[in-house]
Amino acid sequence: MKKGQPSYHPHLNIDQWRKIIKEAKELGVFFFLLAGGEPFLHPGILNLIKEFPGNFFLVFTNGVAVSKEHLAELKKLNNLAVILSLEGGKEETDSRRGRGVYKRVMETKAQLILGGTLTGVSVTITRKNFRYWMEEVNVDSLIAEGIHLGFLMEYIPSNKEEGETLSQEERAQFREKVLEYRQKKRIFLIHSPGDEEYAGGCVSAGRGFAHVTPKGFLTPCPVSSFSTHSLLGTPLKEALSSDFFRLIRESENLLEPEGSPCALFVHKEEVKKLAASVGATEAS
């Protein structure tokens, strides 16, 4: 059994999320990223955000589950941004996310912007769509519609199949274009892994962020699912100070991506050995 783990481990409820956010706030955390699954399927999510007006929340959504009731509540909030998953145009988005998704995302985007909600897009950059985003007309179109925030996250393979991963040459070309957009375009772009260079490598394990699973386990990041602590039984401060997180933070080798979109992914065998050495197991 993991440290601080109760025998039964259901998904966190709103009260438990509230406790974790309060503890994070006390540690000086300002930004919270809510991703899925699908956050808008969690009852009370917007009421929870309303309770923390001094913090800012980025809510990542596929755009399909945002209801009229959500849209009405979002108009009252000014401490969040809704980030819509978009792979490109209709062809790129529907081929990855399902037929008809692009149309529904576009409808949600229009309603969010009309209601005054800060709205952005999140793109999984693959070999199939990176050239789409290197065409300026497509970025200009988003800006004209009212999108001024974008997350460009390079694809991380979940197994040995790496056919969608950018080559080194393609990654260099895309990075150059992103830097060009920053000079020319009225849009704030976050590019991973390129921007991690400014932070001295991977920012997981509490160097810049940490990941809480739906059941409350604290893991270094969404890619690395090993955990030694459940936040249902352990204060966040204690969990962040765990030997597992400390050893990752102190390892220059583990934090070096070596040309990969993700440092902990490219060093997954080393992370696995490290996890075993401190008693960390896969967070279910």
N, C-alpha and C positions, 0 to 999 in steps of 0.2 A: 504494500500500500504506500502511496506517495505521501510525503510530509504534508500534514494538514488536510489530507483527503478524507472526506466522510465515506462511509461504506456505500451509500447510494448517491449518485451524482447526476441529477437531472440538469436540464438547461437552466442557466441563470434567469431569475425573474427580475422585474424592474427594481425591487428593493435591493437585491444583491448587486445589480449594476450600479445603483445609486451609491452604495457603500464604496465600491471600487473607484468610481469617479471622484468621490469626496477624498479618498485617500490619495489619489493621484494629484488632485488639486492642492492638497496640503504639502505635497512634495515639489510643487512648482510647475506641474504640468498644465499647459494652457490649451494645446490642440488635442482633440480626440478624433480618430478616424473610425467610423462605424461602417463595417463592410459585411459581406454575407458569405453564403446565404443571401438573404434579402432583408435589410433592416426594416422596411416598411411593412413587413408581415409580423413584426414584433409589436404586440398591443402596448400602447402607452409610450412609444419611443419619442414622439414629439413633446409629450408632457414632461418627460425626463429631461430633454434638452432645455426646455423652458425653465427648469429649476436651477440651471447653471448659466445665468446671463453673462457672467464674467469670463466664461470659457467659449471656445469656438469649436464647432463640430463639422466635420466633413462627412457627409452621408453618401456612401457609394451605393447606387441602385441600378438595376437593369431598366428602370423606368416603367415597367409594366404594372407594378403593384402600387403605384402612386394613385390614390383615389381622389375623388372630388373633395371628400372630407379632409384628406391630407393637404390638398392644395389650399383649402380655406384656412387651415391651421398654420401652414407655412407662411402665409401672408402676415401673420402676427409675430413671426420670429425674425430676429436680425443677427443671431449668433450662430448661423449655420450656412453651409453651402451644400447644395444637392449636386452630386457628381454622377452623371449618366454614363453608363457603359455604352460605348460606340466604337465599332471597329473600322468604320469608314463610311462609304455610301451604302445604298440598299444591298448591293451584291455582297459586299464584304461583311456587313453586319448580319444579314439573314443567313448567310452560309455558315457563320460561326455560332449564332445565337438562336436561330430558328426562324422559320418563315413568318413574315408579318411583324417581327420585332422592330425592325427599323422604322416602320410607319408609326408604331405606338410610341417609340422613343421620341420621334420627332414631334408627335402631338403633345407628349408630356413636357418636352423642352419648351415648346411654345407657350404652354399654360404657365409653367414656372416663371419664365421671363416676363410674361404679361402680368403676373402677380407680384413682381418685384423681388422674387427670390434669387439670390446669387446662385448662378448655375454654371457648372463646368462639365467637362467630358473626361472620361478615363478610357484610354485605348491600350489594348494589348498589342504591342508591336511585333509583328511576325514577318516572315519572308513574303507572305501573301499580301500584306497591306502597307508595308513601310514606304513603298514608292508612292502610294496614294497620298500619304501625309507629307511627302516631300514635294508635292505639287502645291504651289502657293495658293492657287485658286480655291482649293478645298479648305485651307486654313482661313483664308479671307472670307469665305462663305460663313463659317462659324462665327467669326468676329462680327460680321454684318448682322447676324441674327441675335447678337447679344451675349455670346460666349466669350469670356475673357480669362478663363482658367482651364488648364488642360494638364492631365497626368498621362505621360507617355511611358508605359511600363513594358520593357522588352520581355518577350515570352520566355518563361522558364519551364523546360520540359519536366514532366512528372515521372518520366521513365527514360529508357535508353533511346527512345525515338526523338531525335533532335531535328527533324526535317523542317520545322517552322522557326528554328532559331537562326538569327542573323549570323552571317559569317563575319569574320573580323573586318573585312573590307566594307561590307554592307553597314556594319555598326559604325565604322568611321565616317562613312558618307552620311548616315542619318544624324550622327552627332554634330557634324559640321552644319547640317541644315537647321537643326534645333538652335544652335548658337546664332545662326544667321537670323532666324525668326525673332530671337530675343532682342536683336538690334533693330529690327524693322517693324515688328508687328505689335499691335496693342492687345497682347495676350500674355498671361503669365504661365509659363510652361515649366513643369517639373518632369525631368527625364531620369529614369532609372534604367541602367546603373550609372549613366554618365555623371550625374550630379554628386554621386557619392565620393568622387575624387576630391571635392571640396571639403569633405568631412574626414578625409584620411582613410577611406575605405568603408566597409560595411558598417552601418550604424545600428545593428541589431543588438539584442541582449542588454538593452538599457543605455547604450552609447548615444542613441538618438530616439529610439522607440523600443517598445516591446509589444508582444501580442497576447491578448487574452482570448481563449477559445470560448465558444458558446457555453461550455460546461464549467468555465472558470479556471482552467489551467493556464499558468503563465508560461509562454514559450518564447524563445529568442525572437522569432518572427513567424509570419504565416507559412514560410517554406520549411522551417525546421520545427517539427512537432514534438520534440522532446521536452519534458518538464520534470521538475522535482517538487513543485509546489502547486497546490490548489488555493486560489484566493478565497475560497469558501471557509478555509480553516487557517489561513495565514495572512497577516497584514501585507499589503503590497510592498512596503519598504523592506520587509524581511525577505520577501521572495526575490526582489531585485538585487539583493545583496547575497544571493545564493552562490555557492562555490561554482556551480555550473555557469551562471552568467558571468561571474568574475573571471573565470578561466577563459571564456570566449573573448571578453573585453581585453584581456591581457595578451591574447595570442595574435601577433601581427600576421602570422601565416594564415590563420582561419579567416581573417578580415580582408584578405587580398583576393579579389574576384578572378584574377588571372585571365582576363579577357572574357569571362562568363558574365551573364546578367546577374548572377547571385553568388556571393562568396561562400555562404554556408552550403549551397547546393553543390558547388564544384568541389567542396571539401567534405562531402557528406559522410564518407567513411571515417574521416578523422573526427568529425562531430559525433558520429555514432560511438566511437571508442571513448571519447571524452565523456559522453553521456553515461556510458556504462560504468566508467570509473567513479562517478559521483552518485550513482544510483538513479539517474534520470531514465524515465521510460516514455514510450509513445503516449501522448495525450489522446485519449479516446473521445 
